[in-house]
Amino acid sequence: MSGFNSVAQYADADLAGQTWTTQFRKTVASAATTTNGWIDYSYFAGSPSANFYASSPSVSAVVEVIRGIYVPTVSPKTQHLKSLNVMTANTGNTANARQSLILCDYLLYYPFIDTDAIGEEQLMENTVPIPRYTSGKVVAVGQSASSAIGTFTFTYTNQDGVAGRVSQTNRTFVVGGGGMVVGASAAGASYNPFVLLQAGDSGVQSIQSVTFTGAGGGLMALVIVKPLFFGYVTQECRTTTGVAYGAANEFISVIDSAGAPQIKDGAVLNIFARGSAGSLASSQLIGQLDTVWN
């Protein structure tokens, strides 16, 4: 754990009050989501407020800090994720629990890419560099409904600063509205949340262009993120015939991951999720995020 030389130091920091707790609550829109498809909770209403990737088309931009789950600035100290407590909630008798969650730091995005522009090289303008990290993973987030299965590649600068790399062919699929992850690998019905890069690459610093060879019928943003923590929610709070049941899931980072991941100053934290037992439409994700620093 960067910033801590031992688990004892980690515990001492907690006892000394070098911790922060913040709560969040997000409500998914009413459009049906696809079972096993991913969604971007940052896009939906709640606290923090919705992030629609609404800026100049095809121009690099950073997500506003107010769109992320708040954490304090602690420099020159080093801050880490201590724990994440989450509960999914739904009214009615339709189960949509069992969500895979990925807590990410949102780094950079390119909005309003036209998935119907077949054969046109859509050039991205890089006016803002990637913050906090040297590279990240890429997620294709729908900014509208998508009506067709499209295919696309993009050129980018990889984790080593090598420009002109070309991604593998990725595809879009039909989604009911904005905020749903619309791109995945081209093989079969894959719902991998991260689009595929050129073989041998592990990350992206910037994106130079996007080219569609099959129309997707919508608009999307390519978002560069740094995954920090993976979790799996096993149940939800549900109300049926006047009875509420279900419980929260608690993840302790030093137990449930390979050490407590660092949260850098200025981080824009939010969550991608995959509902594996039905649509997440109109459901809620309620949680508490705790950090510790040394």
C-alpha angles and dihedrals in degrees: 000000000000108000093026126076095192144007087254090062089049091054092045091054089054092050090048090058095249090144140105131206125196132172130215138185127189130182120204117227120254097256111107116256123214119257107251090011119121128241132198109232091194088070095061134079125270136064115358093036122252121285111210098174086239107168138103111324116259093358120122114249139167123235113251114255090234089065091063134076101271122250125167128249108250104171129180084031121072120242126209138184109261102179145337122213117189139173128184117212134196135169115226138025099294111110117217100156128123099077126176109221131200117191107208141180105230107223114168139348143191111209138204099022108174109233091192096061095104114193094000118121103225106207119216120216114221108205097141123051124222110275131222097357135052093233145349146188122281125235125185108220120190116236092188139010113295119218105187146034106260134180129217147163130201136201119228149158110259133222092278094052095257109148128205096046114153121216124228114261110284128187139217124218138199114287131173099229152335120312095044119115102249103181132069140147116304096237113106117302096331117165097190103154093218121067118235121261131201110295112276097025122115103182150012130234098182141347122235105183146350126214126189121205094177125037118250100189100230150043129282143178124222107221126194112211139171110227110221107170139011123206140165123221111213103191145006141221106254134176119214127161089353096304122115121202140159134083142233126262119230122203119193107201099213088053103034099042139033094277127319108305116235118247109207125217110271094025117163102211126194140135140256115201140189118207108212099180105049142309119335092207113144092358123131135227113206123182155148126229121199128194134187130197141195 
